[in-house]
Amino acid sequence: MSPCLVVIAKQPESGKVKTRIAAALGDDRAAELYRCALHDTLALARSVDGVAYALSYAPPTADGRCYFEGVAPEFTLIPQQGTIFGERLSGTFSRLLLEYSPVVLIGSDSPDLPTELIDRAFSLLATNADVVLGPADDGGYYLLGMRAMQPALFERIDWSTEVVTSQTRQRAAAAKLHVVDLPTWHDLDTVDDLQALQAPGAPLTRAFVAALNES
């Protein structure tokens, strides 16, 4: 099987993305920020060589699919299914691991992520790691990779909290999986996080933040 890199993302609609940032900047600016981060993340994914590309999208509607067909035409599109985030993640991995291995998933909240970290995840999974985790500094993770489906990693997790990574490690340990961590990275959840973006990554997002700072 060949390796696959999947981006999980939402359609950048005003009032439906980046709600914590929207509380400070307004819905329209938050949606534009998300759009910039999404396009930077897609460019980041395209820079990874030797893998297939997939995109797990929400909402799972005809309009959502039409949007992502336009911005990511070379990506295999997978509608997110499930009521909670863990179900949507699990469904994405289950579907892709039928055709690809390993599968590495990233979100659109770390658009300045170095390509080298994604490459390292694939290298680790090609050797002896069952699971690779990219812990975020808020307690979640920016990357998750695996060679085979591991349902336990998505069970009894308090999603969108600071214990997601620690609970994922606990589930992996109980399943006797070999987990390797990548270096911790940041994501974009709050206005303060916008100042942590690192060049040369995320050029569209950094330009948005620079214009925001000037205004």
C-alpha positions in Angstrom: 0.0 0.0 0.0 1.1 3.6 -0.6 1.2 6.3 2.0 -1.5 9.0 2.3 -1.5 12.5 3.8 -5.0 13.7 4.7 -6.0 17.2 5.8 -9.1 17.6 7.9 -10.9 20.9 7.4 -14.1 22.8 7.4 -15.6 25.1 4.7 -14.6 28.6 5.8 -18.1 30.0 6.4 -18.6 33.2 8.5 -19.9 32.3 12.0 -18.9 28.6 11.7 -15.1 28.6 12.1 -12.6 30.0 14.6 -15.3 30.9 17.1 -12.8 31.9 19.8 -11.0 34.2 17.4 -14.3 35.5 16.0 -15.3 36.7 19.5 -12.4 39.2 19.2 -12.2 39.9 15.5 -15.7 39.2 14.2 -17.1 36.4 12.2 -16.0 37.7 8.8 -12.4 38.2 9.7 -12.2 34.9 11.5 -13.6 33.2 8.4 -11.0 34.9 6.2 -8.2 33.9 8.6 -9.4 30.3 8.4 -9.5 30.5 4.6 -5.9 31.7 4.6 -4.8 29.0 7.0 -6.6 26.4 4.9 -4.9 27.4 1.7 -1.5 27.5 3.4 -2.2 24.0 4.8 -3.1 22.7 1.4 0.1 24.1 0.0 2.0 22.5 2.8 0.4 19.1 2.1 1.3 19.5 -1.6 5.0 20.0 -0.7 5.2 16.5 0.8 6.5 14.2 -1.9 5.7 10.5 -2.6 2.2 10.4 -1.0 -1.4 10.5 -2.0 -3.4 13.5 -0.9 -6.9 13.3 0.7 -9.1 15.9 2.4 -11.8 15.1 5.0 -14.3 17.9 4.8 -17.2 19.4 6.7 -20.0 20.1 6.3 -20.7 16.9 4.4 -23.0 18.7 1.9 -23.1 19.2 -1.8 -22.0 22.8 -1.3 -19.1 21.7 0.9 -17.9 19.2 -1.6 -18.2 21.8 -4.4 -16.1 24.2 -2.4 -13.3 21.7 -1.8 -13.4 20.4 -5.4 -12.5 23.9 -6.4 -9.7 24.6 -3.9 -8.2 21.0 -3.7 -8.9 19.3 -7.1 -6.0 16.8 -6.7 -7.2 15.6 -3.3 -9.5 12.6 -2.7 -12.5 14.1 -0.9 -14.0 12.4 2.1 -17.1 13.8 3.8 -16.9 13.8 7.5 -19.5 11.6 9.2 -20.4 11.5 12.9 -21.8 13.7 15.6 -18.6 14.1 17.6 -15.0 14.9 16.4 -13.7 11.5 17.4 -16.2 9.8 15.2 -15.3 12.0 12.2 -11.6 11.3 12.8 -12.1 7.6 13.2 -14.3 7.4 10.0 -11.6 9.2 8.0 -8.9 6.8 9.1 -11.1 3.8 8.6 -11.9 4.7 5.1 -8.4 5.6 4.0 -6.6 2.7 5.7 -8.6 0.4 3.4 -6.5 1.7 0.5 -3.4 3.3 2.0 -0.8 2.7 4.7 0.5 4.5 6.5 -2.0 7.4 6.8 -1.0 10.7 8.4 -3.6 13.3 9.3 -3.1 17.0 9.9 -5.5 19.8 10.6 -5.6 23.3 9.3 -4.7 25.0 12.6 -1.0 24.7 12.1 -0.4 26.2 8.7 3.3 27.0 9.4 4.1 23.4 10.3 7.5 22.5 8.8 7.3 19.9 6.1 10.1 18.0 7.8 7.8 17.0 10.7 5.4 15.4 8.3 8.2 13.6 6.4 9.5 12.4 9.8 6.0 11.0 10.7 6.0 8.9 7.5 9.5 7.7 8.1 8.7 6.6 11.7 5.6 4.8 10.5 7.7 3.0 7.8 10.0 1.6 10.5 8.7 0.5 13.9 6.1 3.0 15.1 2.5 1.9 15.3 1.3 5.5 15.9 3.0 8.9 15.5 1.6 11.9 17.5 2.3 15.5 17.0 1.4 17.2 20.3 0.1 20.8 20.2 1.0 23.1 23.0 -2.6 23.4 24.1 -2.9 19.7 24.9 -4.3 18.5 21.6 -2.4 17.3 18.6 -1.6 18.7 15.2 -0.8 15.4 13.6 -1.8 11.8 14.0 -0.4 8.9 11.9 -0.9 5.2 12.0 -0.2 2.1 9.9 -3.4 0.2 10.7 -6.7 1.2 12.2 -6.7 1.6 16.0 -10.2 2.4 17.2 -9.2 2.7 20.8 -7.4 6.0 20.0 -10.8 7.7 19.4 -12.7 6.2 22.3 -13.4 8.0 25.6 -11.5 11.1 24.6 -12.5 14.6 25.9 -12.3 16.3 22.5 -11.4 20.0 22.3 -9.8 20.0 25.8 -6.2 20.1 27.1 -6.1 16.4 27.8 -6.7 15.0 24.3 -3.0 14.1 23.7 -2.5 12.6 27.2 -5.7 10.5 26.9 -4.7 9.3 23.4 -1.4 8.1 24.8 -3.3 6.3 27.6 -5.5 4.5 25.1 -2.4 3.6 23.0 -0.6 2.2 26.0 -3.6 0.1 27.0 -3.6 -1.3 23.4 0.2 -2.0 23.7 0.9 0.3 20.7 4.3 1.8 20.1 3.8 5.5 20.0 6.4 8.1 18.9 6.0 11.8 19.5 7.1 14.5 17.2 8.2 17.9 18.6 5.4 20.0 20.1 4.0 22.7 17.8 1.5 25.5 18.2 -2.0 25.9 16.6 -4.3 28.8 15.9 -7.1 28.9 18.5 -6.9 32.4 20.0 -5.9 35.9 18.9 -2.6 35.5 20.9 -1.7 32.4 18.9 -1.6 34.6 15.7 1.7 36.1 16.8 3.4 32.7 17.1 3.4 31.9 13.3 6.9 31.2 12.1 8.4 32.2 8.7 8.7 31.0 6.0 5.6 28.9 6.7 2.0 30.0 6.2 2.6 33.0 4.0 -1.1 33.8 3.4 -1.9 33.6 7.1 1.1 35.7 8.1 0.1 38.3 5.6 -3.4 38.4 7.0 -2.0 38.8 10.5 0.4 41.5 9.4 -2.4 43.5 7.8 -4.5 43.0 11.0 -1.6 44.3 13.1 -1.3 47.4 11.0 -5.0 48.1 11.3 
